Amino acid sequence: SLGLVGSQMCIRDRARGQLAAQGREHRRDSVLIILLLACSAPEINGRWLSADLHLHSSLGSNDTDGLGDAAALAAVMEQQSLDLVWLTDHSNALGSMACEDVEDCPNQGPETTPGDWGDGVYLGVELSPRAEGSTPVGHVGCLPLDGEPFAQDVVFTDRPFGALDGAETLAQCAAAGGWSVVNHPESPFSWLAWDDSSDDYQAMEIYNGTLGFDTSDADAVALWEARWQAGHKVVPVGGSDSHRWGSEPTERGLDPAPGWPSTRIFVREGQDALQALHAGQVIVFEPGSSLSFTANHDGDVVGPGEAISGPVTLSAQASAQVSGLQLEIRSMDGDSLFVGPLGLESVVEDIGPGAYYARIWPDGEVLAQQGGVAISGVIEVLP
């Protein structure tokens, strides 16, 4: 479970953890790291939904295994424990799938994957411009803000090669009423990487399923931190980028299975899933890993994507089925407040204003196709 829990009900044991940096401004005079061996804590009212925000079908993308159709999706979602998916077929293929080669008839539209997809399925688009050669431009997941498919008269222009840069791609998404996600911004395939021509996006894919979690994803996490440091409060998301729905979950190469990784969305009472996602109430995770992260001030408890007045107690707990991992509680300025083992609930007390997140992270170098990683959204502590 990735349930959010409080942190100050029944401390059984206390031990000093590892403070990776001393004397940071966001840390008050007396800071204690607590490892909670057992605790019965109040839960935050709400529910977790698992989502894949980057999934390609065989009806709107031209490089799939042919298994990605409406008849198959319900079974795929059940197998991968997905409550929600966003179909993000390539803009250069949508409207052009009848052509022998989609590159022969670009910019046709409409930008809607055909089919009766059922509950829990949203129809977005991945704007997929290209430059000549290997010059980066970037792919943008454009997800309708209101959850409804884009209008039939919306046509995204992505060709010819070199027709637009990343900033112009984002502008097209915004004009269509979309919520933009910069996908695989640090991709090892240079023509897929983000060109950094604009910061006018709402979310960043910090974990892309292709090749599992690798150094390009670690670079994306560092870029996400840097954007926050610059005042750009980007929502972190993860998506499988699956083009082949027949892939097994254990495959970590170029053909990830749907839901590997997923974005878990915490929906409070009175919210819908879109509101919670847009607020950043998320944890990016790989199935088999579990991460919770909360902040507590005088019994008021919040989770990722929310804000609370300080000083606070930050609490995180994590588990994984993969070895070689550790739990970190970090500030968005790049400092580690706590680094320690998985399994126990780890708490940092008396934390002042700042932005913080938790993650399950390799305890050494990030390996190619690293498994088990999870990353929470940001909790903001206010003065």
Rosetta blueprint (number, residue, H / E / L):
1 S L
2 L L
3 G L
4 L L
5 V E
6 G L
7 S L
8 Q L
9 M L
10 C L
11 I L
12 R L
13 D L
14 R L
15 A L
16 R L
17 G L
18 Q E
19 L L
20 A L
21 A L
22 Q L
23 G L
24 R L
25 E L
26 H L
27 R E
28 R L
29 D L
30 S L
31 V L
32 L L
33 I E
34 I E
35 L E
36 L E
37 L L
38 A L
39 C L
40 S L
41 A L
42 P L
43 E E
44 I L
45 N L
46 G E
47 R E
48 W E
49 L E
50 S E
51 A E
52 D E
53 L E
54 H E
55 L E
56 H L
57 S L
58 S L
59 L L
60 G L
61 S L
62 N L
63 D L
64 T L
65 D L
66 G L
67 L L
68 G L
69 D L
70 A H
71 A H
72 A H
73 L H
74 A H
75 A H
76 V H
77 M H
78 E H
79 Q H
80 Q L
81 S L
82 L L
83 D L
84 L E
85 V E
86 W E
87 L E
88 T E
89 D E
90 H E
91 S L
92 N L
93 A L
94 L L
95 G L
96 S L
97 M L
98 A L
99 C L
100 E L
101 D L
102 V H
103 E H
104 D H
105 C L
106 P L
107 N L
108 Q L
109 G L
110 P L
111 E L
112 T L
113 T L
114 P L
115 G L
116 D L
117 W L
118 G L
119 D L
120 G L
121 V E
122 Y E
123 L E
124 G E
125 V E
126 E E
127 L E
128 S L
129 P L
130 R L
131 A L
132 E L
133 G L
134 S L
135 T L
136 P L
137 V E
138 G L
139 H E
140 V E
141 G E
142 C E
143 L E
144 P E
145 L L
146 D L
147 G L
148 E L
149 P L
150 F L
151 A L
152 Q L
153 D L
154 V L
155 V L
156 F L
157 T L
158 D L
159 R L
160 P L
161 F L
162 G L
163 A L
164 L L
165 D L
166 G H
167 A H
168 E H
169 T H
170 L H
171 A H
172 Q H
173 C H
174 A H
175 A H
176 A L
177 G L
178 G E
179 W E
180 S E
181 V E
182 V E
183 N E
184 H L
185 P L
186 E L
187 S L
188 P L
189 F L
190 S H
191 W H
192 L H
193 A L
194 W E
195 D L
196 D L
197 S L
198 S L
199 D L
200 D L
201 Y L
202 Q L
203 A E
204 M E
205 E E
206 I E
207 Y E
208 N E
209 G L
210 T L
211 L L
212 G L
213 F E
214 D L
215 T H
216 S H
217 D H
218 A H
219 D H
220 A H
221 V H
222 A H
223 L H
224 W H
225 E H
226 A H
227 R H
228 W H
229 Q H
230 A L
231 G L
232 H L
233 K L
234 V L
235 V E
236 P E
237 V E
238 G E
239 G E
240 S L
241 D L
242 S E
243 H L
244 R L
245 W L
246 G L
247 S L
248 E L
249 P L
250 T L
251 E L
252 R L
253 G L
254 L L
255 D L
256 P L
257 A L
258 P L
259 G L
260 W L
261 P L
262 S E
263 T E
264 R E
265 I E
266 F E
267 V E
268 R E
269 E L
270 G L
271 Q L
272 D L
273 A H
274 L H
275 Q H
276 A H
277 L H
278 H H
279 A H
280 G L
281 Q L
282 V E
283 I E
284 V E
285 F E
286 E L
287 P L
288 G L
289 S L
290 S E
291 L E
292 S E
293 F E
294 T E
295 A E
296 N E
297 H E
298 D L
299 G L
300 D E
301 V E
302 V E
303 G L
304 P L
305 G L
306 E L
307 A E
308 I E
309 S E
310 G L
311 P L
312 V E
313 T E
314 L E
315 S E
316 A E
317 Q E
318 A E
319 S E
320 A L
321 Q L
322 V L
323 S L
324 G L
325 L E
326 Q E
327 L E
328 E E
329 I E
330 R E
331 S E
332 M L
333 D L
334 G L
335 D L
336 S E
337 L E
338 F E
339 V E
340 G E
341 P L
342 L L
343 G L
344 L L
345 E E
346 S E
347 V E
348 V E
349 E E
350 D E
351 I E
352 G L
353 P L
354 G E
355 A E
356 Y E
357 Y E
358 A E
359 R E
360 I E
361 W E
362 P E
363 D L
364 G L
365 E L
366 V L
367 L L
368 A L
369 Q L
370 Q E
371 G L
372 G L
373 V L
374 A E
375 I E
376 S E
377 G L
378 V L
379 I E
380 E E
381 V E
382 L E
383 P L
